């Protein structure tokens, strides 16, 4: 219900400060799935009183125009189109709504199409503009009902009820009248999300429907924002902001975080598909910011367009047009020049050639129909000459002649069929008109030379427990040094149920508090569809979990173009069928998989073995103490201290897995053994390993709490082992060993009695040791030993893998 009184000054000020505008185009509302996505965006990213401006759903406007155009000449075809439009619109209603919302909106739709039928058979007159307005009206009504169904306070507003204008080629808005009408409409409803129709307004005095023209919905959003003096308008598109070039033509573009008003307007003037010049006309540049965001990938980086106190001299965007047409008029024909320029149709560039004394105007072919129509009336003697076959490349940025890229563009353009090279009067662009067609190779080469962007690497960290937290701290300490040659950003941190995703890079200063505040629920399989579109050159998953469910997704990670650094043993030790699938997909998609920390924590075992094999050596057997946990337990086990007390102490100090049975059952050791064996080419699976664990059968499947209470049941059998070993002047150690066979290999994990003089019995508690026999090391083995457990050494190993990966990616890029 509208109020006849303007809100009081405090309410008007609150409207200006608190209400932002959001605009969604037709592609964002193409089907029921898109509507639900927009509803989620509105719920999560719009304020409770924000205004949402919408276009007609999908291709509704084109359908309406086709019906109008076919009605007289092809009535049967037009009737088919009208029936199809009704099915489409009412199908959306049925799929999205239920209950009273469904009943109400469907009744309104039936009434609308009944009126359309009356128009169709000639019993009612409806102007073309009013017919076109239905598309926006249907979108606004449906989205408001969907939000209401989901529990949001929402309603829709037909912009014709407040937006008044004088009819013209581009309607002239009655600003004062429209502002007052809008404020009266909003004033009584704080906390209400209104969905507003874009593209349409009404004629002052008559109420006739007027259309705001091309990109009318974007213009509507900034216009309505200016009427209430809003601070921000967010335009949701299918791209994550403004890029350094058209991503459909150029590889390795980057999304720009900011653009100054002058840069954005120049880019729009030169034909940017993202921006239209009219969008900026009503904007209060000192107050408003326009944000361009992706409705498809909400978390992607956005571009904020506003007034910035200092903008460095820098080319930001390489833009291009394939079809440019030149019009020329002799300078002596000043009257024709004045009339031609009086059309207020702004050319891309214009110039005078001294030799021919011709003034040239370059236009994109989108303007040809208007120009030719004008010339047919105003230039009967054909003094204006038209020449096609040209193209344009331009570099947009502040103080463009001072930028380092200016000379590069001028040099490269000079090597093409250059017709003219100019700088715009505002010094915000350098423009080259070329007498040739453009190809993507030229644009990619030019983009590469203009923008020497560092290679960008995005990291998704799965697991924020002991190792994850330690590694994040280490990465933060080393980040600046790592970023000297490459841009490495953590784009996401996730635990098993929630993720904090920020493609601009998460802030690691208080990351734990920020995670609790900003993380949202997620499903990893759904996230996999989104991550390949992250704004980076390479995406790396750091699997710092112990989750089998994540290991099973490794083929999907690789197939979606991601590399993996893993501290998770589950993939490398998976049953043979899954392991082969992982390796097959990895090699097919040429992805990297580094996992040195899965065996020996931070020890360089994996690298040493690979170096031996690449050098021509052949590994024959490996044995030793593979578990830092078991090393700590047995080095401290002296027959005096109860074994159960040692297990409790090891768990308290973080040496064991959360469930110590993972260590005591020897399953963790078997995983390490399988990883090492497979790494050197041995054919080995779980059934090939002889396992002698320490957990009695009665304790294997009981709840963890009960197991911890019954830990003392381990003491008697362990005491017996100790005394048996002492009788032979030996001590018990939990050993792992395998030898490489010609067909399948064999392995064993279990207690062995070792001489007290052997190096295996004189380790530092927690130390791993690997004894390697090969063709080169057959008389005296190669021994690798060191700390095999602990969050710090494991985090260091993960960091080492990251350095290795960055080096490999740099080599691939240079090849």
N, C-alpha and C positions, 0 to 999 in steps of 0.2 A: 504494500500500500504506500503510495507516494505522499509526502508531506508537502503542504503549500508554503511552509516556512523554511528559510535557509537555516542550517545548523548554526549554533552559536560559534564565536571565533575559536574557542578552545577545541570544539569538535572539528572544525575545519582544519585547524592546525594538526590535530591528531590524524585526520584522514591523510593529509599531505605527508606526515612523517611515518605513518604506520602501514599504509596501503601501498603495495607494489603491484605492478602489472605483469601478467604472464600471457604470452601469445602462443597458440598452437595452430599450425597450418593444417591443410587438408590431409597431407600424407601422414601426419601424426594421429589422424582419426579415421584411417582408411577402413578398419574393420573392428569387430568386437574386441579382439585382442589389443588393438591399438587404443581403443577407448579405455580399457582397463588399465593399460600402462599409463595413460595420461591421468587417469583418476588417482593412481598410486603416486605419480609425480606431484600432483596438486596436493595430496594429503601430506606427503613427506617434505616437500620443498617450498610450498606456498604458505604464507601466513594465514591465520584464520579469517582475516578480513580482506585478503588480496582479491583483485579482480582478474578474471581469466577471459581473455579475448580469443575467440575461436573462428576458424574458417569453416566452410562447408566440408563435409566429410568426403575424403577421397576425391573422386572425379565428379562429384555431384554437380558442380557448376557447369562443367562441360556437357554433362548429360542434359541439364536444363536447356542450355543453348542449342543442343542438337534437336531437342523436342520443339523448341520455338521455331527453329529454321525449317524443320520438316513438316510442320503442321499444315501449311497451305499446299505445298507441292506434293508431299508424300504422306497423306494422313494415316494410312495403314501402318507405315513404318513408324510414324510419330506415336501412334497409339501403342505399338509394341514397346517403344522406348519409355513411354510414360508408365506402362505396367511394370517394366523392369525397374524403373526408379522407385516405384511404390514398394515392390518386393524387397529391394535393397534397404530402403529406409526402415520399413516395418520389420524386416528381418533383424536389423540391429536392435530395435526396440525389444523384440521377443527374446533375443539372446542375452541381452544385458539386464533386463528389468524383470521384476516379478511383483505380485501383490498389487497394492494400490498404485504404486508408481507405474507399473505396466498398464493398468486399466486407464489411468489418467492420460499418460502420454500417447497410448494407442488411440484413445478417443480423439485427442487433438490432431493426431496424424490423419485419422479417417476424415475428420472435418476439412483438413487442408486439401486432401486429395479429392474430396467431393467438390471443392471449389475449383480445383484444377480441371476436373471433368466438365464442369459448367463452362469454364473458359475454353476448353478444347472443342466443345460442340457449338461455341459461339453464343452461349446464353449469358455470359458475363465477360466484361472487358477488364483485363488485367494488363498493366503496362509491363514491358520487358524487364525493367529494373526491379519491379516488385516480384515478378516470377523468380528472378535470380536471387532475391533476398531470402527466399525460402531455405536455400541450402544452409546459410548461417543460422537461421532461426531453428531449424531442425537439430543442428549440432549443439547449440547452446541449451536447448530444452532437454535433449537426451543426456548430455553430460551432467547437467544440474540434477536430473532425476537419479542418475547412477550414483553420484556423490551422496545424495540424500539417502538412497537405499543402503549405502555403506556406513551410514551414521554421521555424515557430515552435514552441518547446517549450510544449505546451498539453495540458490534460486537462480533464475536466468533473467537477463534484461535485454529487451529488444532495443538496440542503440537508437532506433528511430524515435524512441520516446524521449530522448534527451539531446541527441546530436542533430543540430539544425544547421542548414547551409543554404546558400544561394546557388541556384543551378548555373553551371558553367562547364567548359570542357573538363576541368577539375573543380568539383564543387568547392565554394569558398565558405569556410566554416564560420558561423556566427558564434564567436568564442564566448562572449559574455553570457549570451542566452543559454548556450550549451553547458557552460560551467555551472551556472545556477541550477539548471534542471538536474544535472548529475549529482550535485551536492545535496539537493533536496531528496533525491532517490536514495543516496547512501547514508545520509545523516542518521535516520532512526534505527539503523541495523548494524551496530558494531558486532564483530564476531560472525558475520555472514559472508560466505564466499559466493560472490555473484559471477555467473558466467555471462559474458557480454558478446553480442554478435559483432563481428568485424565486417569491413567492406561496405557497410550500408549506413545511410543517414537519411534524414527527411528534409524536404524543402521547406524553408521558413514560410509560414503563411498558408501553404496549401497542404502540407503533410505528405506530398508525393514522395515516393521512394527515389533516392538518388544513390548512385554507386560511386565509391571512392576510387575506382580504377585499379590498374595493375598494382600488385602488392598492397592492395587496400587494407588487408588485415594487419600487416606490419605497421602501416601508417596509422591505422585505427588505434593500435596499442600505444604508440608514442603520443598520438593526439590525445587520447583519453588520459594517459599519464600526465601530460602537460596541463590538462584542464584541472586536475586536482593537485598539481605541483608535486607529483610523486618523485621519490628519489631514485627509483630503479624500475626499468622495464626489462624483463627477461624474454627473449625471443627463442623459443624452443624449435630447433630444426633437426634435420637428419644428419648434421655434421657437428663436430665438437668445436664450434667456434670458427674463427677465420684462420686459414692456413697460409703458410709461406708461398704456396702455389696451389693450383687446382689439383687435388689428390687423384682425380680421374685421369690426369695427364702426366703428372710428375710423381716419381717415387721419393720416398724419404722426406716428405714434407713434415713440417712441425706446426702445431697449433700455437697461435700467438696469445700470450696471456693478456696483453693490453694493446689498444690502439687509441691514438689521440683522435679527437673529432675531425680534425683536418685530414688526417690519414684515411679514416674510415669514409669520409665523404668523397674524397678523391677516388678511392677504390670503388665505391658505388658508382661514381660518375663514369668510370672506365669499364663498367659492365660486369662487376662482380656478381656471380649467381647467388651469393649469400646476402648481399645488402642491396637496397634500392634507395636512390637519392631522396625520395619523398619521405622515407622513414625518419630522416633527420630534420625535416622542415619545422615541426612544432617544438623541438626539444629545447629546454632551458639548459644550455651547455654548462652553466656554472653549478647546477644542482643535480641534474639527472645523469645516471649511468645506464647504458644499454649493455646487457649481458647476452651473448649468443652462446647457447648451450645445446647439447644433443639430447633429444628425447629418446633416442634409441640406446645410447650409452650414457646414462645420466651422470656417472661418476667421472667421465672424461673431463679433461681440462676445458675451460670455457674462455672466451675472449670478452674482456670488459672494455667497453668503448666510453671514454669520458675525457674530461679536461685534466691534463697533467701539467704540473708546474714546469717540469723540465723534460723535454724529449730529445734524446741524443740524435745526432745526425746519423741516420741509419736507414738503409733500404730494408723494408720488412716483408713486402709481398711482391712476387713476380706474377703479374697477371697478363693474360693474352686474349686476343680475339682472332678467330680464324677468318671471318668474312668481313672485310672492311671495304667500303665504297668511297671513292673520292668524287667530290663535286667541285667544279672550278668555274669562276666568273672573272672576266677581265676587269682589272681594277678601274678602268675608265667608266664602267657601268655602275657608278656609285649608287644610283637609285635602286637598282636591282639588288645590289649587295645589302643596302639598308633594309629593304623589304624582306630579303632572305634571312637576315640576322634577326629581324623583328618577329620571326616565328617563335623565338625564345626556345628553339630546339638546340640544345648545346652540343656542338661537335666534340669529338674526342680531342682533336687538335685542329688548328687552322694556321695557315701561313701564306706569305706572299713570295712567289718566285720572281726574282728581279729580272731574269733574262726574258721570260715570257710575259711578265707583268700580269700574271694570273694569280688570283687568290683561291687557295684550296681549302676545302673543308672535308675532314674525314669523319664518316659516320659508320656505326655498325649497321648491318643489314636489317636489324629490327626496326629501324626508322625509315626504311625505303618506301613503304607503302604511303606513309604520311608525306614524305618529301615529294614523291612522284605525283601524288594527288595535288599538292600545292603548286608544283611546277606546271601541271596541265592547265591550271587556271591563271597563273601569274607570269608564265614565261612562254607565251604562245610562239615567240620567234626563236625559241631554243638557244638562248644565250648561255644557259647553264649546261655544262658538259659533265656527263657521268662516266666514270671509269671504275670497273670492278677488278677483282683479282688480287686485292691487297690484304695484308694482315697487320696485326699490331702486337708488339710486346712492350710492357711497361714495368718499371720498378717504382713502387710506391713506398714513401717513407718521409719522415721529417727532414727538412734541410738537405734535400737529396743530393745537391751538387757537392756538399761537403763530405758525403759518405764515401767510404773506401770502395763501395761497389759501383759508383757512378762511372769511373774510368773503365771498369770491367765491362759494364753493359755497353758503353759507347764503342769500345774496341770490338766486342763480339758482334754488335749490330753492324758495324762497318764491314765485317767480313761476309755479311749476307747481302741480299739485294735491297740495300737501304735506300728508301725514297726520301725520308726526312727524319731527323733526330731533334727533339725539342724538349724543353723543360717547361712544366706547367707554370702559369703566372704565380701560383701560390708556393712554388718550389717544393711541392709535395710529390711530384712524380717526374720521371724521365721517360719519354715515350718515343719509340721507334716505329715508324710506318715502313713496312717491308713489302716489296713487290713480289711476294711468293706465298705459297701455302706453308703453314707451320707443320712440323712433325714433332712427335714426342721426344725423339732423340735430341733435337735442338733444345727443347725446353728443359729436358733433364740435365743436359750438359751445362746449360746456362745457369740453372738453379744450383747445380753443384759448385760452379765457380763463384756465384754471387754469395752463397750462404755456406760458409765453411763450418757447418754445424758439427759439433763433436758427436761421435757415435753414441746413441743413447741406449742404455741397458736398464730395463725394468725388472725389479725383483719382487716376487711374491713369497712371503715367508709363511710357511705352514708350520705351526707349532710355536707357542710362546711360553713354554715351560722352562726348565733349568737351562738347557742348551740354547733354546731360542732367545731367552733373555740375555744370556751371556754374550751370544754372538751379536745381538743388536747393540749392546754396549761397545763391543769391539769394533763393529762397523762404524759406529758414530765417531770413535776415536780416529779411525783411519780414513774416513770418508773424503776429506779434503785432498789427501795424497792420492787416493784412487781416482779422484775426479780431475786430475791434472790433464789427462789425455782422453778421458771418456766420461760421459755423463751417466753415473750409476745412481739410480733412485729406487728406494723401497716404495713400491706402489701399493702394497697391501700386507697386512699382518692378520693372520687368522688362527683361531683355535678350532676345535671340532665343530662348533655351532655358530660362531659369529666371526665377522670379518670387518676390518677397518680398511676401506679402499679409497685411495686418493691418487689419481694418476699424475698429479703435480708433484707427488712425493710426500710421504707422511713425515710429520715433524717428530723427530726422536727425542726432543727435549721433554720430558714428562709423558712419554709414549704410553706408559701403562694407564695413567689417568685418562688420557685421550682415548685409548682403546675402550675403556669402560663407558665413556661418554658418547663416542661416535660409531662404535661397531654396530653392525646390523646382522640379523640372521641371514644365512646364505645356504645354498645347496651347491656343492662343488661341481657337480656335473652340469648345472646351469651356468655357473661362472665360467666354465670352459668355453662356452659359446661367445662369451663377452671378451675374454682376455686377449684373443688374437687381434682385436681392434684397439688395443691399448696404444697410446701415442709414443711408441719407442721402436727402435730398430730391432732389438732382440728382447725376448721375455724369458726370464729364468725363474724356475720354481725351486725354492730351497725347502726340501722336505726334512724338517727337523723333528718329525714325529716318530712314533713306533707303530703307526697304524697300517694294518694290512689293507684296509679299504682304500687308502691313498695309493699304496703300491699297485693295486689293481688298476688304477687310473693312469699309470705311466704311459701305456700305449696311447691314450687319449691326449696326454700332455704333448707327447712327441708329434702326434698327428696334427695337433693344433699349433705346431711351430715353436714349441717351448723347449728350452734346455732344462736339465735337472741337475741340481747338486743335492746329494742325499746323505743324511746321517741315519736314514731309516734302512735297516737291514732287510726288510720284508721283501723288497723287489729283487735284490740280488740273490736272495736265498729262496725265492718262490719255487713252487713245484715246477718241474722242468717245462711243462707245456706253457705256463704263463711266462716263465723266464725267456723261452724262445720267442714268444710273441712280442715281449718287450724289446728284445734285441732286434728282431726283424723290423718292427716299426721304427725303432731308433735309426737303423741304417737306411731304411727306405726314405725317411724324411731328413737324413743327414743332420741329426741333432746330437748335441753333446750330453754325456751322462758321467758326472764325476762323483765318486763315492768313497774317497780314501778314508774318511772317518768311520766307515762302517766296520772296519777291522783295524784295531790298534789305535783308535781315537786319532791323535794327531801324528802318529808315526808315519813315515813316508814308505810304508810297505808296498802299497799299490804302485807307486811311481818306480820303486826299485825293481820290482818284478817286471813291469812293462819295459823298462830300459834294458834289462837282461834279454828278454824275449826279442825285442826289436834289434838288439845287437847280434842275435844269432844263437844265444845260449838256449838250453832246454832244461826246464825244471824237472827234477826226478821225484823229489819228496819234500814235504814241509812238515815240521812238527814243532811242538812247543806249548807254551802257556798263552792261550789266545784271549783270556779274559782277565781284565784288570781287577774285576770284582773277586774272582776266584783266587787270583794271585794274592790279593790283600788278605782274604780269609785264611789261606793256607800258610802264608808267611807269618801270620800272627797266631796260628793254631799250634800250640806247644804241648797239648795234652793236659795242661793245667787249667786254662781258661775254657769254659764251656763253649762249644761250637755255636749253640743257640744265642749266647750273649754276643758273640762276634757278628752273627748275622744281623742282630738288632742294631749293633753299633754301626755296621756298614750301611745299613738302610738309613739310619739317622743322619749319616754324613754324606749321603747321596751317592754312594758307590754302587748300590744295587739298583735294579729296575724297581719301580713302585711295588710290584709283586715280586719278591725275591725268588719265587719259584722259577721265574724266567731264567735266572742265573743257575740256581741249584739243580734244575732239571737238565741242564746242559743244552737246552734249546737255543739259547743265545750264542753259545759257542759253536753249535752246529751251523747256525746261520753264517757266522764268520768263516767257518771252514768251507762251506759251500761257495761263498763269495770268492775266497782266495783260489779255491780249486778251479772254479769256472773261469776265473780271470787268466789263468795260465793254460787254459784249453782242455782241462780234464773234464770228462763226462761223468757227472756225479749228481745224484739226487738224494732225497731224504732216505729212501730205502737202502741206499748203498752205505749208510753210516751206521756203525755199531755204537749204540749210545748206552752208557751206564751212568744214569743220573743219581742224584743224592736224595731225591724226594720219595719217600715210601709211597706205595700205591694208595694207602689210606688217607694221605694228605694231598693228593694231586688235584682232586676236583672239588674240594670244599671251599666255602667262601674265604676271602682273604683274611678277614678279621679272625675267623676261627683258626686258620692256619697259623697266624701270628701267635695266637694263644697256645697252640700246641707245638710250638717250635722246639720245645725241650725233648720231643720225641726223636729229634735228630741226634741228641747227645750220645746216647748209648752206642748206636752203630758207628758214629764217627770216632768215639773213644776206642772202639774195637779196632778200627783201621789204624789208628795211631799206634797202638801196642803191637799190632802185627808188623807194621813197618819198622818199629824200633827193634824188634827181635832180629831183623835182618840188617841192623845198623843203617837204616834208610828212613826217609820221611815220605808221607803221602803228598802227591801233587796231582791236580786235575789237569790232565794232558789231552791235547788234540794232535792227531797226526793223519796224514794221508800220503799215499804214493800214487804216481801216475801210471796207469796201466795202458796197454795197447788198445784195449776195447773200453771197458768201464773201469773206473778206479775204485779203490776201497779206502774207507776211512774209519777211524775209531776215536771216540771221545769217552774219557772216564778216568778213574783214579789209577795212578801207577805209583809204585814205590821207587824212589830215586835215591841214589847214594848221596850221603851228606856232603861229599866232596864235589859233586857235580854242580856246574854253574846254574842249573835249573833250580837248585835248592837254596841259592844264595841271592835271591832277588830282593830289591826294595819292595815292600808291600805295595801292591797296585801295579807293579811293573809287568809288562808283556815281554815275551821273548819268542822270536821266530827263528828256527834253525832250518836253513835252506840248503839242500843238496841239489846240484845241477851238473851238467857236463863239465862246466868250468870249475865248479866248487864241489868236487867229488871226494878229495882227500881231506880237506879242511872246509867245513861248511861256512856259508855266509850267515852271519848272525845279526839280526836287527832287534834291538830291545829298547825299552823306554816306557814312560807312563802309558798305561793302557786304559785308563778311566779318569773321569773328572771333567767337569763342565768347561774349565778353562782350556785344557788341551784339545778337547773336542771342538769347541768354538774356534780355536786357532786353526784346527784342521779344516773346518768349513771355510774359513777365510782364505786359507791356502788354496783350496779348490776353486774359490771364486777368482783369485789371481790367475790361476792356471787357465780357467775358462776365458777370462778377458783376453789373455795372451792368444789363445787359440782363435777366438773370434776376430782379433786384430789381423792374424795371419790370413784367415779366410777372406777378409775384406780386401786385403792387398793383392790376393791372387788374381 
